[in-house]
């Protein structure tokens, strides 16, 4: 799951990105409003964490532009302005949630999970495909009751497939979900991650099917 973090405090941004990556998110980080606009134009993000007090262009301007273009990506505003007027202004401009600094990382992660569930139209926190279970609250996969050991990119690919179970997921979509701006995206490497996942799912009632020209689909195999 790929997130965009827009925060001009570089120390805070570095800590947040590191923490979210440990929680199995792919994180792009930018530090001003112009970089944010560019990132939103060229990247595919599941959620945006947006500071309002940004250099070059304010977070509210970024938010207004995002919504004016019809982009419905969930946005969680982070700001030191905890006033009622500030919260109302951010929500009225299209923010989905609002968290004042300082904040607890556990609360931010819970709000991220809630927004991602809402965006995917899922009320449940546990998603099952045969013996494979994904707990969105812990971001952990289990297979037949046992924790499934995965690398970060294997986790990202499997998460995308499970969240879209029953639908084909293209290599381009998988690539966009797992590579951040600092990584040279190689769609052909997706085949390697899928091959590794198939090996880890061997002997279970879950399989990943290749749909030629369309991508991959995960399904419960009887």
PERA-V703975 format. One record per pair of residues at least 4 apart in sequence whose C-alpha atoms are under 6 Angstrom apart, sorted by the first residue. I is the first residue (numbers start at 1). J is the second residue. If there is no record, write none. Layout:
BEGIN
{{I J} {I J}}
END
This chain:
BEGIN
{{1 25} {1 26} {1 177} {2 25} {2 26} {2 27} {2 45} {2 46} {2 177} {3 27} {3 45} {3 46} {3 47} {3 48} {4 27} {4 28} {4 48} {5 29} {5 49} {6 30} {6 31} {6 50} {6 51} {7 13} {7 31} {7 51} {8 31} {8 32} {8 54} {10 14} {13 17} {20 25} {21 25} {21 26} {24 152} {28 180} {30 35} {32 54} {32 55} {33 54} {33 56} {33 57} {33 58} {39 43} {47 73} {47 74} {47 75} {48 75} {49 75} {49 76} {49 77} {50 77} {50 78} {51 59} {51 77} {51 78} {51 79} {52 58} {52 59} {52 60} {52 79} {53 58} {54 58} {64 93} {66 71} {67 71} {74 96} {75 95} {75 96} {76 96} {76 97} {76 98} {77 98} {78 99} {78 100} {79 100} {79 101} {80 100} {80 101} {82 100} {88 92} {90 95} {91 95} {117 122} {125 135} {125 136} {126 134} {126 135} {127 133} {127 134} {128 132} {128 133} {129 220} {130 205} {130 206} {130 220} {131 143} {131 144} {132 142} {132 143} {133 141} {133 142} {134 140} {134 141} {135 139} {135 140} {141 148} {142 146} {142 147} {142 148} {150 154} {150 155} {154 193} {155 159} {156 178} {159 163} {161 165} {161 218} {165 218} {167 217} {168 215} {168 216} {168 217} {169 215} {169 216} {170 214} {170 215} {171 175} {171 187} {171 215} {175 187} {179 183} {179 185} {205 220} {205 221} {206 219} {206 220} {206 221} {207 218} {207 219} {208 217} {208 218} {209 216} {209 217} {210 215} {210 216} {211 215} {211 216}}
END
